[in-house]
Amino acid sequence: MLKQQLQQKLQQKLSPQQIQLIRLLELPTIELEERVKHELEENPALEEGKEAEEFEGMEAEDTNEDSAVDISLGDYLTEDDIPDYKLREMSERSERKEDVPFSIGESLQEALLQQLGLRELDETQMKIAEYIIGNLDDDGYLRRDLAAIADDLVFQAGQDVDEKGIESILYVIQDFEPAGIGARNLQECLLLQLDRRTKTPAVTLAIRLLSDYFDDFTRKHYDKILRGLSVDESALKAAIQEITSLNPKPGSSWGSSLETAMNLVIPDFIVEAHNGELILSMNSRGVPDLHINREYAEMFQDYVGNKANQTSEMRDAVQFVKQKLDSAQWFIEAIKQRQETLRRTMEVIILLQQEFFFTGDDASLRPMILKDVAEKTGYDISTISRVSNSKYVQTNFGVYPLKYFFSESMQTDTGEEISTREVKKIMKEHIEAEDKRKPLTDEELAKILKEKGYIIARRTVAKYREQLGIPVARLRKEI
């Protein structure tokens, strides 16, 4: 037996404009530039640049009561058609530093292909080499199995080559610059670099160490290595110095076209300390002046003002135009709101961390969480989180991610509230000054902090150490 029930629920749904804004808030400057370009290409009703003159036309009314298109020319031709995205500076100074230029150099693959052209290889070998180069990752490693590459060559390039044939071509590539390129793991990468060095006693010992005791070396089991190689500590130390001078990521210093550009840090904000005041400006890269296409607006005016044009065919065409105009208007408004949201958020961060922007001293950073900024801006915490994600600010002391200014608070034994960043700084200083033969354990660090008035558990010390990217005491040990 079927039962019918009435249920009343309260649901909150996001409008298309809100969804548009949320997505734009999350984008860093360089991705926003690509997003604007894409919108300009997809929507002919949206144009870049300032209009030569303001469109003259009275707001028209749709006199056709039967029209299915609910339009008004005034919806698209207002003073907001040419929005001003230039951020107001705190001191009302003229705008500055609108763009932070960068250049993209030659990619790793391009450099390797140039070197490949200098080798005498037949057509088949050349195709294999090109395929191997195309499979190198950004660090310069070949992470794929040779068997998988052999299968790909058969199905994609029609080249039936066994693993030994592929490996012989890989050896050719491993002879290219930079040293270590084409390695299949870290051990092979380091050995390839050592093979090119003059065979001094330290280099020879380093090769033996990596070849026979690589796992022990990564775990810093130096006592076992000393016994196995039958050498003294000074010789082992010299060999380790040779190894630590090598580059574990030989391809990382090369550009990789668009992906490299996406990974570059482009500051969204610029904060300058000048004559006792802080000046805030925004990087306008990727945020051009946008306005509604005049021809599309005139098409509306002609339709609304001329009853003779209000045919069913014309209504279909105008409906399409209206859709594009709506989309363009939504995008312009979303960009405008994005810039305003970013500006207000950054102003509050400057207000709360004012001392840091004047001095650049990490110790001057006060405890600050997302909620603190949300309360002062009036935005939701999720909005502040989206703004602070992947955004950077250029200061007199360097470029910092916005997340850098957020930290939790803790109390000292005297009840004073301090930032956890200050505790991490003290931990880092003691770790850098420790005896590397006997590194400080997490428990010992907790005792040191307790003596300074910071009551922190050992597990909290471990968490802070991991956040600083510092390994455990055993892996910090040196001879």
Secondary structure per residue as TSV (DSSP state, phi and psi in degrees):
chain	resnum	aa	ss	phi	psi
A	1	M	-	360.0	126.2
A	2	L	-	-83.9	138.9
A	3	K	-	-118.6	138.1
A	4	Q	-	-106.0	135.1
A	5	Q	-	-132.0	144.4
A	6	L	-	-100.0	129.8
A	7	Q	-	-130.1	128.7
A	8	Q	-	-104.0	122.7
A	9	K	-	-130.1	147.5
A	10	L	-	-106.4	114.5
A	11	Q	-	-123.1	144.3
A	12	Q	-	-111.9	117.8
A	13	K	-	-112.5	140.7
A	14	L	-	-82.2	138.1
A	15	S	-	-77.5	162.7
A	16	P	H	-56.7	-36.1
A	17	Q	H	-64.8	-40.9
A	18	Q	H	-65.8	-40.5
A	19	I	H	-64.0	-41.8
A	20	Q	H	-59.2	-44.6
A	21	L	H	-65.9	-43.2
A	22	I	H	-58.7	-44.0
A	23	R	H	-67.0	-38.2
A	24	L	H	-71.2	-33.5
A	25	L	H	-61.5	-34.0
A	26	E	H	-76.9	-17.0
A	27	L	-	-79.7	132.0
A	28	P	-	-72.9	172.0
A	29	T	H	-55.8	-47.4
A	30	I	H	-68.8	-33.3
A	31	E	H	-75.1	-31.6
A	32	L	H	-63.4	-38.3
A	33	E	H	-59.0	-43.4
A	34	E	H	-67.2	-37.2
A	35	R	H	-64.9	-41.5
A	36	V	H	-65.9	-42.7
A	37	K	H	-60.0	-42.2
A	38	H	H	-63.4	-42.1
A	39	E	H	-65.4	-38.5
A	40	L	H	-65.4	-35.2
A	41	E	H	-74.1	-35.1
A	42	E	H	-84.2	-28.3
A	43	N	-	-118.0	105.5
A	44	P	T	-68.5	-14.2
A	45	A	T	-80.6	-7.6
A	46	L	E	-107.9	131.4
A	47	E	E	-129.3	153.5
A	48	E	E	-100.9	145.2
A	49	G	S	101.1	167.6
A	50	K	-	-87.5	143.0
A	51	E	-	-70.3	144.7
A	52	A	S	-63.4	-38.1
A	53	E	S	-149.4	153.9
A	54	E	-	-69.8	138.4
A	55	F	-	-68.8	127.7
A	56	E	-	-97.8	120.4
A	57	G	-	-179.5	137.9
A	58	M	-	-79.2	151.0
A	59	E	-	-65.2	125.8
A	60	A	-	-99.7	156.1
A	61	E	-	-114.2	145.0
A	62	D	-	-81.8	109.2
A	63	T	-	-88.5	-4.9
A	64	N	-	-89.0	106.1
A	65	E	T	-67.8	-24.6
A	66	D	T	-87.1	-2.9
A	67	S	-	-66.3	136.1
A	68	A	S	-86.6	-6.7
A	69	V	-	-100.7	109.6
A	70	D	-	-88.9	97.6
A	71	I	-	-132.2	159.0
A	72	S	-	-149.9	127.8
A	73	L	G	-59.7	-32.1
A	74	G	G	-66.0	-17.3
A	75	D	G	-65.8	-24.3
A	76	Y	T	-117.9	-13.8
A	77	L	S	-118.9	79.4
A	78	T	S	-126.3	178.7
A	79	E	G	-67.8	-11.8
A	80	D	G	-86.9	-1.4
A	81	D	G	-60.6	-31.2
A	82	I	S	-116.8	79.8
A	83	P	-	-69.7	150.0
A	84	D	-	-98.7	108.5
A	85	Y	-	-96.5	3.8
A	86	K	-	-75.3	122.5
A	87	L	-	-68.6	132.7
A	88	R	-	-70.7	132.3
A	89	E	-	-86.0	152.4
A	90	M	T	-61.2	-32.3
A	91	S	T	-102.1	14.0
A	92	E	-	59.6	27.3
A	93	R	-	-76.8	166.8
A	94	S	-	-70.8	153.8
A	95	E	-	-66.2	151.4
A	96	R	-	-148.5	163.6
A	97	K	-	47.5	59.6
A	98	E	-	-72.4	-24.1
A	99	D	-	-138.4	146.4
A	100	V	-	-117.3	96.0
A	101	P	-	-71.9	155.9
A	102	F	-	-151.7	162.8
A	103	S	-	-129.0	151.6
A	104	I	-	-107.8	120.2
A	105	G	-	-85.1	-169.5
A	106	E	-	-67.1	137.6
A	107	S	B	-79.0	163.4
A	108	L	H	-60.7	-45.1
A	109	Q	H	-61.6	-40.2
A	110	E	H	-63.5	-41.1
A	111	A	H	-65.7	-40.0
A	112	L	H	-69.7	-38.2
A	113	L	H	-65.8	-34.6
A	114	Q	H	-63.9	-42.1
A	115	Q	H	-68.1	-33.7
A	116	L	H	-63.1	-35.2
A	117	G	T	-64.9	-16.8
A	118	L	T	-88.9	-5.6
A	119	R	S	-96.3	147.1
A	120	E	-	-90.1	93.6
A	121	L	-	-126.5	148.9
A	122	D	-	-77.8	177.5
A	123	E	H	-61.3	-42.1
A	124	T	H	-64.9	-46.0
A	125	Q	H	-63.0	-35.9
A	126	M	H	-65.8	-41.4
A	127	K	H	-65.3	-38.8
A	128	I	H	-64.0	-44.6
A	129	A	H	-62.6	-42.9
A	130	E	H	-63.1	-37.6
A	131	Y	H	-68.5	-39.7
A	132	I	H	-63.0	-45.4
A	133	I	H	-60.2	-39.0
A	134	G	H	-67.5	-17.8
A	135	N	T	-97.9	0.6
A	136	L	B	-73.3	140.6
A	137	D	-	-84.4	-178.3
A	138	D	T	-64.2	-24.2
A	139	D	T	-84.5	-6.9
A	140	G	S	94.2	10.2
A	141	Y	-	-95.8	152.4
A	142	L	B	-100.7	99.4
A	143	R	-	-86.4	-11.9
A	144	R	S	-90.5	148.0
A	145	D	-	-68.1	147.6
A	146	L	H	-64.1	-31.6
A	147	A	H	-64.2	-40.0
A	148	A	H	-67.2	-37.2
A	149	I	H	-66.5	-39.3
A	150	A	H	-61.4	-41.9
A	151	D	H	-63.9	-42.5
A	152	D	H	-62.4	-40.7
A	153	L	H	-64.3	-32.7
A	154	V	H	-70.2	-47.8
A	155	F	H	-80.8	-34.4
A	156	Q	H	-96.0	-36.2
A	157	A	S	-114.5	-4.3
A	158	G	-	68.6	24.3
A	159	Q	-	-105.9	114.2
A	160	D	-	-92.5	96.0
A	161	V	-	-127.7	137.9
A	162	D	-	-84.2	174.2
A	163	E	H	-63.7	-36.4
A	164	K	H	-65.4	-36.8
A	165	G	H	-66.4	-39.4
A	166	I	H	-67.5	-41.3
A	167	E	H	-63.2	-35.4
A	168	S	H	-65.1	-36.3
A	169	I	H	-72.8	-34.8
A	170	L	H	-60.8	-38.9
A	171	Y	H	-61.6	-33.9
A	172	V	H	-64.5	-45.3
A	173	I	H	-65.9	-36.0
A	174	Q	T	-66.6	-11.5
A	175	D	T	-88.2	-4.9
A	176	F	S	-77.7	171.6
A	177	E	S	-95.2	144.4
A	178	P	S	-78.3	157.4
A	179	A	T	-59.9	136.6
A	180	G	T	97.8	-4.5
A	181	I	T	-69.1	145.6
A	182	G	T	81.2	8.0
A	183	A	-	-70.4	152.4
A	184	R	S	-97.8	-10.1
A	185	N	S	-160.6	173.1
A	186	L	H	-62.9	-40.8
A	187	Q	H	-59.0	-47.5
A	188	E	H	-65.6	-37.4
A	189	C	H	-60.3	-46.7
A	190	L	H	-68.3	-39.1
A	191	L	H	-66.4	-37.6
A	192	L	H	-60.7	-37.8
A	193	Q	H	-72.6	-39.4
A	194	L	H	-67.5	-32.7
A	195	D	H	-61.7	-24.1
A	196	R	T	-88.8	-7.3
A	197	R	S	-89.0	157.4
A	198	T	-	-61.6	133.7
A	199	K	-	-79.4	72.1
A	200	T	-	-75.8	166.1
A	201	P	H	-55.9	-38.0
A	202	A	H	-67.3	-42.1
A	203	V	H	-66.5	-43.2
A	204	T	H	-60.7	-42.7
A	205	L	H	-67.5	-36.9
A	206	A	H	-63.1	-38.7
A	207	I	H	-64.6	-42.7
A	208	R	H	-63.7	-41.3
A	209	L	H	-61.6	-48.7
A	210	L	H	-69.7	-33.1
A	211	S	H	-73.3	-42.1
A	212	D	H	-107.1	-20.0
A	213	Y	S	-134.1	36.9
A	214	F	H	-62.8	-46.2
A	215	D	H	-62.8	-42.4
A	216	D	H	-64.7	-35.4
A	217	F	H	-66.8	-42.8
A	218	T	H	-66.2	-26.3
A	219	R	T	-93.9	-0.2
A	220	K	T	58.6	41.4
A	221	H	-	-86.5	71.0
A	222	Y	H	-67.9	-33.2
A	223	D	H	-61.7	-42.7
A	224	K	H	-66.0	-39.1
A	225	I	H	-66.4	-42.4
A	226	L	H	-60.1	-42.2
A	227	R	H	-69.3	-40.8
A	228	G	H	-69.3	-38.0
A	229	L	H	-90.3	-11.0
A	230	S	T	55.5	50.4
A	231	V	-	-128.2	165.1
A	232	D	-	-89.7	173.8
A	233	E	H	-64.6	-36.4
A	234	S	H	-64.1	-40.4
A	235	A	H	-67.3	-41.9
A	236	L	H	-65.1	-40.0
A	237	K	H	-62.6	-39.1
A	238	A	H	-65.6	-38.6
A	239	A	H	-66.9	-41.1
A	240	I	H	-65.2	-37.0
A	241	Q	H	-62.0	-37.5
A	242	E	H	-62.7	-41.5
A	243	I	H	-69.2	-44.1
A	244	T	H	-69.4	-15.1
A	245	S	T	-84.5	-4.5
A	246	L	S	-81.8	164.2
A	247	N	-	-102.1	110.3
A	248	P	S	-72.5	-11.7
A	249	K	-	-132.0	76.0
A	250	P	T	-62.3	-22.4
A	251	G	T	-92.2	-5.9
A	252	S	T	-70.6	-21.1
A	253	S	T	-84.8	-1.4
A	254	W	S	-101.7	148.6
A	255	G	B	-74.4	156.3
A	256	S	-	-132.6	53.2
A	257	S	H	50.7	-123.7
A	258	L	H	-63.3	-39.5
A	259	E	H	-63.1	-37.6
A	260	T	H	-63.8	-42.2
A	261	A	H	-61.9	-38.1
A	262	M	H	-67.4	-27.1
A	263	N	H	-87.9	-7.8
A	264	L	S	-71.4	146.2
A	265	V	-	-86.8	113.2
A	266	I	-	-112.3	109.6
A	267	P	-	-63.0	137.0
A	268	D	S	-85.7	-25.9
A	269	F	E	-128.9	155.5
A	270	I	E	-130.2	120.7
A	271	V	E	-119.4	118.7
A	272	E	E	-116.4	135.7
A	273	A	E	-95.7	117.1
A	274	H	E	-143.0	121.3
A	275	N	T	52.2	43.7
A	276	G	T	78.6	11.0
A	277	E	E	-134.5	154.2
A	278	L	E	-101.5	129.0
A	279	I	E	-112.4	121.1
A	280	L	E	-104.9	130.5
A	281	S	E	-138.7	162.2
A	282	M	E	-116.6	140.3
A	283	N	-	-69.3	114.6
A	284	S	-	-87.0	9.6
A	285	R	T	-57.9	131.8
A	286	G	T	80.0	1.5
A	287	V	-	-122.3	72.7
A	288	P	-	-76.5	169.8
A	289	D	-	-68.6	131.9
A	290	L	E	-123.9	144.7
A	291	H	E	-151.1	167.4
A	292	I	E	-77.1	137.7
A	293	N	-	-60.1	127.4
A	294	R	H	-63.0	-39.9
A	295	E	H	-64.5	-38.1
A	296	Y	H	-66.1	-40.2
A	297	A	H	-65.5	-39.8
A	298	E	H	-66.5	-32.3
A	299	M	H	-62.3	-39.0
A	300	F	H	-64.6	-43.5
A	301	Q	H	-61.9	-41.1
A	302	D	H	-66.0	-38.9
A	303	Y	H	-69.8	-46.7
A	304	V	H	-70.4	-36.9
A	305	G	H	-86.3	-11.3
A	306	N	-	-124.3	105.9
A	307	K	G	-63.7	-27.4
A	308	A	G	-64.4	-25.9
A	309	N	G	-85.5	-6.3
A	310	Q	-	-86.5	62.5
A	311	T	-	-92.1	168.7
A	312	S	H	-64.0	-37.9
A	313	E	H	-65.0	-41.9
A	314	M	H	-66.2	-36.2
A	315	R	H	-63.6	-38.3
A	316	D	H	-62.7	-42.6
A	317	A	H	-65.8	-42.1
A	318	V	H	-67.7	-33.8
A	319	Q	H	-61.1	-40.7
A	320	F	H	-63.5	-44.3
A	321	V	H	-62.5	-40.9
A	322	K	H	-61.7	-39.8
A	323	Q	H	-60.7	-42.8
A	324	K	H	-68.5	-38.6
A	325	L	H	-66.1	-41.0
A	326	D	H	-60.1	-45.8
A	327	S	H	-61.8	-42.3
A	328	A	H	-65.3	-42.6
A	329	Q	H	-64.8	-41.8
A	330	W	H	-60.7	-43.5
A	331	F	H	-65.9	-43.5
A	332	I	H	-59.9	-44.7
A	333	E	H	-66.4	-39.0
A	334	A	H	-64.9	-41.1
A	335	I	H	-63.2	-43.1
A	336	K	H	-61.4	-45.2
A	337	Q	H	-67.4	-36.5
A	338	R	H	-59.1	-48.6
A	339	Q	H	-62.9	-39.8
A	340	E	H	-66.6	-40.1
A	341	T	H	-64.8	-44.1
A	342	L	H	-63.0	-41.2
A	343	R	H	-63.5	-49.3
A	344	R	H	-63.3	-38.8
A	345	T	H	-64.4	-44.2
A	346	M	H	-66.9	-36.4
A	347	E	H	-61.8	-39.7
A	348	V	H	-69.3	-39.8
A	349	I	H	-60.8	-42.1
A	350	I	H	-62.8	-41.3
A	351	L	H	-62.4	-43.4
A	352	L	H	-76.5	-28.9
A	353	Q	T	-115.7	35.6
A	354	Q	H	-56.8	-42.6
A	355	E	H	-61.6	-38.3
A	356	F	H	-63.5	-42.0
A	357	F	H	-68.2	-19.2
A	358	F	H	-87.2	-36.4
A	359	T	H	-108.1	-31.2
A	360	G	-	76.3	10.7
A	361	D	-	-87.9	121.6
A	362	D	G	-58.9	-32.6
A	363	A	G	-66.1	-18.3
A	364	S	G	-84.4	-6.9
A	365	L	-	-70.0	125.1
A	366	R	-	-91.5	156.4
A	367	P	-	-57.4	133.8
A	368	M	B	-153.2	126.8
A	369	I	-	-119.2	172.0
A	370	L	H	-57.6	-36.1
A	371	K	H	-62.4	-36.9
A	372	D	H	-61.1	-44.5
A	373	V	H	-71.0	-39.0
A	374	A	H	-61.2	-41.4
A	375	E	H	-64.5	-37.7
A	376	K	H	-81.1	-28.5
A	377	T	H	-88.2	-24.9
A	378	G	T	86.2	4.0
A	379	Y	-	-90.1	165.5
A	380	D	-	-73.6	153.7
A	381	I	H	-59.2	-37.6
A	382	S	H	-63.6	-33.5
A	383	T	H	-67.0	-43.8
A	384	I	H	-62.9	-37.4
A	385	S	H	-62.9	-42.5
A	386	R	H	-66.9	-38.0
A	387	V	H	-66.6	-42.5
A	388	S	H	-76.0	-16.2
A	389	N	T	-79.1	126.4
A	390	S	T	63.7	21.8
A	391	K	-	-111.2	146.3
A	392	Y	E	-130.4	153.4
A	393	V	E	-127.8	133.9
A	394	Q	E	-94.4	126.2
A	395	T	E	-120.9	-179.1
A	396	N	T	-67.3	-12.7
A	397	F	T	-116.4	8.4
A	398	G	E	131.6	-176.1
A	399	V	E	-104.6	129.1
A	400	Y	E	-126.1	143.4
A	401	P	E	-71.7	148.1
A	402	L	G	-60.7	-30.2
A	403	K	G	-62.1	-21.8
A	404	Y	G	-61.4	-28.6
A	405	F	G	-87.0	-4.4
A	406	F	-	-98.8	131.7
A	407	S	B	-157.9	152.6
A	408	E	-	-79.6	167.7
A	409	S	E	-110.9	158.6
A	410	M	E	-147.9	164.4
A	411	Q	E	-110.8	144.4
A	412	T	-	-82.2	177.4
A	413	D	T	-66.6	-14.4
A	414	T	T	-94.3	0.0
A	415	G	-	90.6	1.9
A	416	E	-	-74.6	135.8
A	417	E	E	-89.3	125.3
A	418	I	E	-132.0	165.9
A	419	S	E	-82.8	144.3
A	420	T	H	-63.1	-20.8
A	421	R	H	-62.9	-35.1
A	422	E	H	-65.5	-39.0
A	423	V	H	-64.9	-43.2
A	424	K	H	-62.7	-36.3
A	425	K	H	-64.2	-42.1
A	426	I	H	-64.8	-42.1
A	427	M	H	-59.8	-45.8
A	428	K	H	-63.2	-40.3
A	429	E	H	-62.7	-41.8
A	430	H	H	-70.2	-36.0
A	431	I	H	-67.5	-40.0
A	432	E	H	-66.2	-29.2
A	433	A	T	-95.5	2.1
A	434	E	S	-70.7	161.9
A	435	D	-	-76.8	111.9
A	436	K	T	-66.2	-16.8
A	437	R	T	-74.6	-25.1
A	438	K	S	-140.6	76.6
A	439	P	-	-61.5	155.1
A	440	L	-	-73.1	131.2
A	441	T	-	-81.0	168.4
A	442	D	H	-61.7	-36.9
A	443	E	H	-66.2	-39.0
A	444	E	H	-68.1	-37.8
A	445	L	H	-64.5	-38.2
A	446	A	H	-63.0	-38.1
A	447	K	H	-66.7	-41.4
A	448	I	H	-62.0	-44.2
A	449	L	H	-65.6	-35.8
A	450	K	H	-64.8	-38.6
A	451	E	H	-64.3	-26.8
A	452	K	T	-90.1	1.3
A	453	G	T	100.0	5.9
A	454	Y	-	-104.5	107.9
A	455	I	-	-86.8	100.7
A	456	I	-	-132.1	135.7
A	457	A	-	-73.3	158.3
A	458	R	H	-60.9	-40.5
A	459	R	H	-65.6	-29.8
A	460	T	H	-71.7	-38.5
A	461	V	H	-60.5	-42.2
A	462	A	H	-62.2	-40.1
A	463	K	H	-64.5	-44.8
A	464	Y	H	-64.9	-39.0
A	465	R	H	-62.6	-42.2
A	466	E	H	-66.2	-37.9
A	467	Q	H	-64.7	-29.4
A	468	L	T	-81.0	-6.8
A	469	G	T	75.0	26.4
A	470	I	-	-100.9	128.0
A	471	P	-	-71.2	171.6
A	472	V	-	-66.7	166.1
A	473	A	H	-56.5	-41.4
A	474	R	H	-59.1	-36.5
A	475	L	H	-85.0	-6.4
A	476	R	H	-95.4	-2.0
A	477	K	-	-69.5	135.7
A	478	E	-	-129.2	162.3
A	479	I	-	-100.5	360.0
